[in-house]
């Protein structure tokens, strides 16, 4: 597979090097490194990957600032009917919203 080079080194990395990483966990760890090297102040990051499995819907990889590692979690089938999911911003994104904005700090903070 061949991709043309863009004017953005991060996009080039995502298209060429990221697919060669040994795991999704490693992709997220490397992406966090690239973003912080460019000066982005990250508080948390998450990557979710759908899987073909009789018990699992997806694998999720999460990181929070101050944490040393990306944590892998299993997302089981049926979560789509739980209040946790129905009240979450992830439902909105999965239903087509292009983005969800919420204040995470301050008096108007809303952490779902």
N, C-alpha and C positions, 0 to 999 in steps of 0.2 A: 504494500500500500504506500502511495506517495502523496505527500501533502506539499503544497506550495508554502514557502516561508512568508509569514506575515511581518508586520512592522512591530509586533508585540512579542517579546521573548517569552512571556508567560504562556501565551497562546501556542507558540511554537513548542514549548516544553509539553503542554497538555496534549498536543497532537502527535508528537514524536517520541518523547521519552516516557511520559506517564504510562502509556500502554505496555511498556516493557518492564515496569516495576513488578516485583514478585507477588504483591497482594494489594487489595484495596486499602488496607490499613497503611501500607507503605506509601501509596499514592497520596493519601490525606496528609500523612506526616511530611512528605516532601513538599506538597502544595503549601502547607502552613509555613514551612521554611522559606519557600520562594516569596510568599506574600509578606512575611515579616521582614525578610531581607530588603524588600522594596519599601519598607516603612509603614506598612499597614498595621494598625493596632487592632489585633484580634482579641476578642473576649471568649469566643467559642466557635467551633466549627463542627459540621456534621456532614456525613456522606451516607446515603442510603442506597443500597443496591438490591433490586428484586432478584429472587432466586427461584429456581424450579425445584421445589421440595414439598413433600406431602404435608409437612408440619409447619414449614416456615414460609412467610410471605417475603421477607427481606432480611438482609444483614445491615446493621447500622453501625457506623464508626463515628465516635464523638470525641472531642477534645475540648477542654476548658483551660483558659490561661492559668498558669501555675501548675497544671498537670504535666507529668513527665511523659505520659503515654497516650496514645489513641486507644480508646476502649471499644471492643467489638461487642455488639448485643444482637440477640435474635429477636425478630419481630414475627410473631406467630399469626397464622390465619385467624380471622375473626376480630382482629383489633379494630377493623373498620366500623364495628357496631358498638364500640365502647364509648363512654362519655369522654374518656381521656383523648381519644382520637377526634370524636365529633366536635369537641370544644377547642381543638388545637388549630394553630395556623397551618399545619401540614394538610389538613383536610381542604382548606381554601386553595392551597397551591395545587393539590392533586385534582381539584375541580376546575382548574384553569386560571385562577388569579395569577397575574404575572409577578406579583410581589406582595408581601405583607409587612407593614411597618408598625412597630410597637415601641414605645418607650420602655427601656429596660432599667433605667435608673431615675431617681427624682420622685417628686410627689405624684406624678401621673404615671408612674411605672406600672406596666401590665405584663406580667410574666405568666404566660399560659403553659 
